[in-house]
Amino acid sequence: FSNSTRFALACNHSTKIIEPIQSRCAILRYTRLTDEQITQRLLDVVEAEKIVYDNKGLEAVVFTAEGDMRQALNNLQATATGFGNISTDNVFKVCDQPHPV
């Protein structure tokens, strides 16, 4: 592919890319990651970055990500930057989602 690929697009909804561009692309679809896969990566990140967290806070990050690693990492970073620690309340404030019952 290196001889023909000029750029790569990554998106969650390919329907939001206009048809002329879609027709020139090879579409690769990936399944959502499991909660365990996302949790393991988040644990690696919080340990490497020395982020204060609790387990319920990480579960909230996983819940809000809905299987999307990019979303999980963005939510983790936004919560850590905004509040300094990862807790359930902080995650749902940053992600602007109602707390599940």
N, CA, C and O atoms as a DFTB+ gen file, in Angstrom:
404 C
 N C O
     1  1       0.806      -1.204       0.000
     2  2       0.000       0.000       0.000
     3  2       0.851       1.271       0.000
     4  3       0.350       2.342      -0.343
     5  1       2.082       1.175       0.365
     6  2       2.885       2.390       0.481
     7  2       3.113       3.070      -0.864
     8  3       3.409       4.264      -0.898
     9  1       2.984       2.350      -1.964
    10  2       3.152       2.970      -3.276
    11  2       1.906       3.733      -3.718
    12  3       2.002       4.633      -4.553
    13  1       0.741       3.391      -3.177
    14  2      -0.489       4.033      -3.639
    15  2      -1.204       4.857      -2.569
    16  3      -2.031       5.704      -2.907
    17  1      -0.914       4.636      -1.318
    18  2      -1.621       5.364      -0.261
    19  2      -1.040       6.755      -0.092
    20  3       0.171       6.920       0.056
    21  1      -1.905       7.745      -0.116
    22  2      -1.467       9.127       0.068
    23  2      -1.785       9.604       1.481
    24  3      -1.033      10.390       2.058
    25  1      -2.886       9.134       2.030
    26  2      -3.270       9.482       3.388
    27  2      -4.282       8.457       3.871
    28  3      -4.821       7.682       3.081
    29  1      -4.532       8.459       5.151
    30  2      -5.518       7.549       5.739
    31  2      -6.484       8.366       6.585
    32  3      -6.082       9.295       7.285
    33  1      -7.753       8.012       6.512
    34  2      -8.784       8.654       7.324
    35  2      -9.224       7.675       8.395
    36  3      -9.412       6.489       8.124
    37  1      -9.385       8.160       9.579
    38  2      -9.923       7.336      10.656
    39  2     -11.162       8.035      11.180
    40  3     -11.116       9.209      11.547
    41  1     -12.265       7.312      11.212
    42  2     -13.504       7.924      11.688
    43  2     -14.392       6.854      12.319
    44  3     -14.193       5.657      12.111
    45  1     -15.347       7.299      13.071
    46  2     -16.294       6.379      13.696
    47  2     -17.512       6.141      12.820
    48  3     -18.161       5.101      12.934
    49  1     -17.831       7.083      11.952
    50  2     -19.011       6.977      11.101
    51  2     -18.613       7.315       9.667
    52  3     -18.510       8.488       9.308
    53  1     -18.392       6.299       8.858
    54  2     -17.947       6.528       7.480
    55  2     -18.997       7.252       6.657
    56  3     -18.664       7.852       5.635
    57  1     -20.255       7.212       7.073
    58  2     -21.306       7.897       6.328
    59  2     -21.156       9.416       6.380
    60  3     -21.775      10.128       5.590
    61  1     -20.344       9.907       7.300
    62  2     -20.136      11.349       7.403
    63  2     -19.058      11.850       6.436
    64  3     -18.810      13.052       6.346
    65  1     -18.429      10.936       5.726
    66  2     -17.440      11.311       4.713
    67  2     -18.175      11.381       3.379
    68  3     -18.942      10.477       3.048
    69  1     -17.951      12.435       2.617
    70  2     -18.707      12.613       1.381
    71  2     -18.406      11.487       0.391
    72  3     -17.308      10.931       0.373
    73  1     -19.398      11.169      -0.421
    74  2     -19.346      10.036      -1.340
    75  2     -18.147      10.059      -2.298
    76  3     -17.528       9.014      -2.498
    77  1     -17.792      11.202      -2.898
    78  2     -16.631      11.187      -3.811
    79  2     -15.333      10.722      -3.134
    80  3     -14.488      10.086      -3.764
    81  1     -15.190      11.044      -1.859
    82  2     -13.999      10.590      -1.137
    83  2     -14.143       9.120      -0.780
    84  3     -13.195       8.348      -0.921
    85  1     -15.334       8.727      -0.315
    86  2     -15.565       7.323       0.033
    87  2     -15.294       6.398      -1.144
    88  3     -14.742       5.312      -0.965
    89  1     -15.679       6.820      -2.348
    90  2     -15.526       5.952      -3.519
    91  2     -14.069       5.695      -3.867
    92  3     -13.772       4.754      -4.604
    93  1     -13.168       6.497      -3.361
    94  2     -11.737       6.333      -3.646
    95  2     -10.986       5.683      -2.483
    96  3      -9.758       5.594      -2.497
    97  1     -11.733       5.236      -1.484
    98  2     -11.113       4.682      -0.283
    99  2     -11.414       3.204      -0.127
   100  3     -12.449       2.709      -0.573
   101  1     -10.497       2.518       0.511
   102  2     -10.756       1.159       0.973
   103  2     -11.261       1.290       2.400
   104  3     -10.564       1.828       3.260
   105  1     -12.462       0.805       2.653
   106  2     -13.055       0.950       3.980
   107  2     -12.738      -0.282       4.815
   108  3     -13.055      -1.407       4.429
   109  1     -12.118      -0.060       5.942
   110  2     -11.790      -1.132       6.884
   111  2     -12.637      -0.921       8.132
   112  3     -12.577       0.140       8.754
   113  1     -13.405      -1.904       8.490
   114  2     -14.258      -1.794       9.669
   115  2     -13.686      -2.666      10.785
   116  3     -13.286      -3.809      10.561
   117  1     -13.658      -2.114      11.959
   118  2     -13.136      -2.820      13.120
   119  2     -14.240      -2.966      14.154
   120  3     -15.122      -2.114      14.261
   121  1     -14.185      -4.034      14.901
   122  2     -15.159      -4.226      15.967
   123  2     -14.761      -3.375      17.174
   124  3     -13.615      -2.947      17.309
   125  1     -15.716      -3.152      18.019
   126  2     -15.430      -2.417      19.252
   127  2     -14.532      -3.267      20.148
   128  3     -14.591      -4.496      20.126
   129  1     -13.715      -2.597      20.924
   130  2     -12.849      -3.295      21.861
   131  2     -13.658      -3.731      23.076
   132  3     -14.686      -3.138      23.404
   133  1     -13.179      -4.769      23.728
   134  2     -13.845      -5.218      24.947
   135  2     -13.503      -4.272      26.097
   136  3     -12.510      -3.546      26.045
   137  1     -14.329      -4.292      27.120
   138  2     -14.062      -3.469      28.298
   139  2     -12.725      -3.831      28.925
   140  3     -12.012      -2.958      29.421
   141  1     -12.382      -5.110      28.906
   142  2     -11.109      -5.564      29.491
   143  2      -9.918      -4.997      28.714
   144  3      -8.919      -4.601      29.315
   145  1     -10.017      -4.955      27.385
   146  2      -8.922      -4.407      26.578
   147  2      -8.728      -2.920      26.872
   148  3      -7.599      -2.451      27.017
   149  1      -9.814      -2.198      26.956
   150  2      -9.719      -0.761      27.235
   151  2      -9.196      -0.520      28.641
   152  3      -8.345       0.344      28.850
   153  1      -9.700      -1.278      29.601
   154  2      -9.256      -1.119      30.987
   155  2      -7.762      -1.362      31.114
   156  3      -7.073      -0.611      31.804
   157  1      -7.253      -2.390      30.467
   158  2      -5.822      -2.695      30.556
   159  2      -4.974      -1.550      30.013
   160  3      -3.966      -1.182      30.616
   161  1      -5.377      -0.987      28.878
   162  2      -4.626       0.138      28.303
   163  2      -4.712       1.363      29.207
   164  3      -3.717       2.061      29.400
   165  1      -5.888       1.627      29.760
   166  2      -6.027       2.766      30.661
   167  2      -5.157       2.607      31.900
   168  3      -4.562       3.576      32.371
   169  1      -5.079       1.382      32.433
   170  2      -4.200       1.135      33.578
   171  2      -2.744       1.406      33.221
   172  3      -2.000       1.972      34.023
   173  1      -2.337       1.002      32.020
   174  2      -0.969       1.289      31.558
   175  2      -0.721       2.791      31.527
   176  3       0.335       3.262      31.951
   177  1      -1.696       3.538      31.026
   178  2      -1.539       4.990      30.887
   179  2      -1.506       5.672      32.248
   180  3      -0.634       6.505      32.496
   181  1      -2.448       5.332      33.141
   182  2      -2.471       6.018      34.436
   183  2      -1.222       5.713      35.263
   184  3      -0.760       6.562      36.026
   185  1      -0.682       4.522      35.116
   186  2       0.558       4.194      35.824
   187  2       1.742       4.947      35.227
   188  3       2.572       5.486      35.959
   189  1       1.822       4.983      33.911
   190  2       2.938       5.676      33.260
   191  2       2.894       7.188      33.509
   192  3       3.935       7.824      33.673
   193  1       1.686       7.756      33.536
   194  2       1.526       9.207      33.712
   195  2       1.339       9.610      35.174
   196  3       1.230      10.795      35.488
   197  1       1.303       8.609      36.072
   198  2       1.128       8.861      37.506
   199  2      -0.155       9.662      37.793
   200  3      -0.140      10.649      38.529
   201  1      -1.252       9.211      37.196
   202  2      -2.555       9.854      37.379
   203  2      -3.259       9.194      38.559
   204  3      -3.293       7.968      38.665
   205  1      -3.816      10.010      39.439
   206  2      -4.576       9.505      40.580
   207  2      -5.946       9.056      40.069
   208  3      -6.622       9.786      39.344
   209  1      -6.344       7.844      40.460
   210  2      -7.617       7.307      39.968
   211  2      -8.190       6.344      40.990
   212  3      -7.493       5.881      41.893
   213  1      -9.477       6.052      40.830
   214  2     -10.066       4.944      41.562
   215  2     -10.705       4.011      40.533
   216  3     -10.960       4.406      39.395
   217  1     -10.956       2.778      40.945
   218  2     -11.446       1.772      39.999
   219  2     -12.798       2.153      39.400
   220  3     -13.038       1.913      38.216
   221  1     -13.665       2.732      40.189
   222  2     -14.974       3.162      39.678
   223  2     -14.803       4.267      38.629
   224  3     -15.570       4.340      37.668
   225  1     -13.809       5.111      38.814
   226  2     -13.538       6.161      37.832
   227  2     -13.102       5.579      36.498
   228  3     -13.543       6.033      35.442
   229  1     -12.233       4.569      36.547
   230  2     -11.817       3.919      35.298
   231  2     -12.992       3.204      34.651
   232  3     -13.119       3.204      33.427
   233  1     -13.849       2.594      35.458
   234  2     -15.041       1.945      34.901
   235  2     -15.925       2.975      34.194
   236  3     -16.522       2.673      33.161
   237  1     -16.011       4.175      34.739
   238  2     -16.801       5.229      34.106
   239  2     -16.190       5.642      32.770
   240  3     -16.915       5.888      31.806
   241  1     -14.866       5.719      32.709
   242  2     -14.195       6.051      31.445
   243  2     -14.502       4.970      30.410
   244  3     -14.815       5.281      29.261
   245  1     -14.414       3.717      30.809
   246  2     -14.708       2.605      29.893
   247  2     -16.160       2.677      29.430
   248  3     -16.443       2.467      28.251
   249  1     -17.077       2.971      30.340
   250  2     -18.497       3.062      30.000
   251  2     -18.744       4.157      28.973
   252  3     -19.465       3.940      27.999
   253  1     -18.155       5.329      29.178
   254  2     -18.387       6.449      28.272
   255  2     -17.727       6.244      26.917
   256  3     -18.155       6.846      25.932
   257  1     -16.697       5.411      26.845
   258  2     -15.989       5.190      25.589
   259  2     -16.763       4.296      24.627
   260  3     -16.578       4.394      23.414
   261  1     -17.616       3.438      25.141
   262  2     -18.429       2.549      24.313
   263  2     -17.591       1.739      23.329
   264  3     -17.956       1.606      22.161
   265  1     -16.474       1.200      23.799
   266  2     -15.645       0.333      22.963
   267  2     -14.651       1.043      22.070
   268  3     -13.979       0.391      21.271
   269  1     -14.533       2.348      22.176
   270  2     -13.656       3.153      21.321
   271  2     -12.429       3.598      22.127
   272  3     -12.547       4.407      23.047
   273  1     -11.269       3.075      21.781
   274  2     -10.049       3.395      22.528
   275  2      -9.701       4.874      22.428
   276  3      -9.274       5.469      23.418
   277  1      -9.873       5.478      21.265
   278  2      -9.566       6.904      21.130
   279  2     -10.431       7.725      22.085
   280  3      -9.944       8.645      22.743
   281  1     -11.704       7.386      22.152
   282  2     -12.610       8.099      23.046
   283  2     -12.214       7.885      24.506
   284  3     -12.263       8.816      25.311
   285  1     -11.825       6.664      24.840
   286  2     -11.411       6.364      26.215
   287  2     -10.191       7.200      26.606
   288  3     -10.156       7.784      27.689
   289  1      -9.211       7.255      25.738
   290  2      -7.994       8.019      26.040
   291  2      -8.280       9.518      26.101
   292  3      -7.729      10.222      26.947
   293  1      -9.139      10.006      25.208
   294  2      -9.508      11.426      25.249
   295  2     -10.252      11.760      26.535
   296  3      -9.987      12.788      27.158
   297  1     -11.189      10.890      26.936
   298  2     -11.941      11.126      28.174
   299  2     -11.031      11.068      29.393
   300  3     -11.179      11.863      30.321
   301  1     -10.095      10.134      29.391
   302  2      -9.137      10.023      30.488
   303  2      -8.294      11.288      30.585
   304  3      -8.123      11.845      31.669
   305  1      -7.774      11.736      29.458
   306  2      -6.933      12.930      29.447
   307  2      -7.714      14.170      29.873
   308  3      -7.219      14.973      30.664
   309  1      -8.916      14.329      29.360
   310  2      -9.720      15.502      29.704
   311  2     -10.062      15.523      31.196
   312  3     -10.028      16.577      31.831
   313  1     -10.388      14.364      31.742
   314  2     -10.727      14.296      33.166
   315  2      -9.501      14.568      34.030
   316  3      -9.582      15.315      35.006
   317  1      -8.382      13.976      33.683
   318  2      -7.153      14.182      34.451
   319  2      -6.702      15.637      34.389
   320  3      -6.258      16.195      35.392
   321  1      -6.812      16.241      33.232
   322  2      -6.403      17.637      33.077
   323  2      -7.350      18.573      33.814
   324  3      -6.912      19.525      34.460
   325  1      -8.631      18.306      33.718
   326  2      -9.623      19.190      34.322
   327  2      -9.733      19.081      35.824
   328  3      -9.963      20.081      36.504
   329  1      -9.569      17.868      36.358
   330  2      -9.811      17.660      37.785
   331  2      -8.605      17.139      38.559
   332  3      -8.574      17.235      39.786
   333  1      -7.623      16.595      37.868
   334  2      -6.432      16.086      38.548
   335  2      -6.557      14.671      39.050
   336  3      -5.566      14.073      39.469
   337  1      -7.767      14.118      39.018
   338  2      -7.944      12.715      39.401
   339  2      -9.128      12.130      38.642
   340  3     -10.001      12.855      38.165
   341  1      -9.139      10.814      38.541
   342  2     -10.173      10.108      37.787
   343  2     -11.145       9.486      38.788
   344  3     -10.835       8.489      39.441
   345  1     -12.317      10.089      38.893
   346  2     -13.390       9.541      39.734
   347  2     -14.655       9.494      38.882
   348  3     -14.733      10.133      37.833
   349  1     -15.627       8.743      39.337
   350  2     -16.869       8.596      38.582
   351  2     -17.521       9.949      38.309
   352  3     -17.883      10.251      37.172
   353  1     -17.668      10.755      39.347
   354  2     -18.317      12.056      39.180
   355  2     -17.558      12.938      38.200
   356  3     -18.167      13.583      37.346
   357  1     -16.237      12.972      38.313
   358  2     -15.429      13.800      37.424
   359  2     -15.554      13.356      35.969
   360  3     -15.650      14.189      35.067
   361  1     -15.552      12.052      35.744
   362  2     -15.646      11.535      34.373
   363  2     -16.968      11.954      33.742
   364  3     -16.987      12.428      32.606
   365  1     -18.068      11.788      34.463
   366  2     -19.372      12.120      33.890
   367  2     -19.565      13.625      33.724
   368  3     -20.321      14.053      32.852
   369  1     -18.895      14.433      34.544
   370  2     -18.934      15.881      34.344
   371  2     -18.225      16.262      33.051
   372  3     -18.735      17.068      32.272
   373  1     -17.055      15.686      32.825
   374  2     -16.269      16.008      31.631
   375  2     -16.947      15.492      30.369
   376  3     -16.966      16.176      29.345
   377  1     -17.496      14.305      30.439
   378  2     -18.091      13.677      29.248
   379  2     -19.498      14.170      28.984
   380  3     -20.085      13.841      27.953
   381  1     -20.056      14.960      29.906
   382  2     -21.384      15.520      29.748
   383  2     -22.416      14.444      29.454
   384  3     -23.245      14.575      28.553
   385  1     -22.344      13.387      30.234
   386  2     -23.306      12.287      30.130
   387  2     -23.965      12.091      31.481
   388  3     -23.334      12.286      32.519
   389  1     -25.225      11.709      31.469
   390  2     -25.872      11.433      32.765
   391  2     -25.283      10.186      33.398
   392  3     -24.904       9.239      32.708
   393  1     -25.214      10.200      34.690
   394  2     -24.688       9.051      35.422
   395  2     -25.682       7.900      35.300
   396  3     -26.862       8.082      35.601
   397  1     -25.233       6.714      34.864
   398  2     -26.175       5.587      34.752
   399  2     -26.635       5.123      36.131
   400  3     -25.883       5.197      37.103
   401  1     -27.840       4.657      36.204
   402  2     -28.389       4.225      37.496
   403  2     -27.987       2.796      37.772
   404  3     -28.348       2.243      38.811
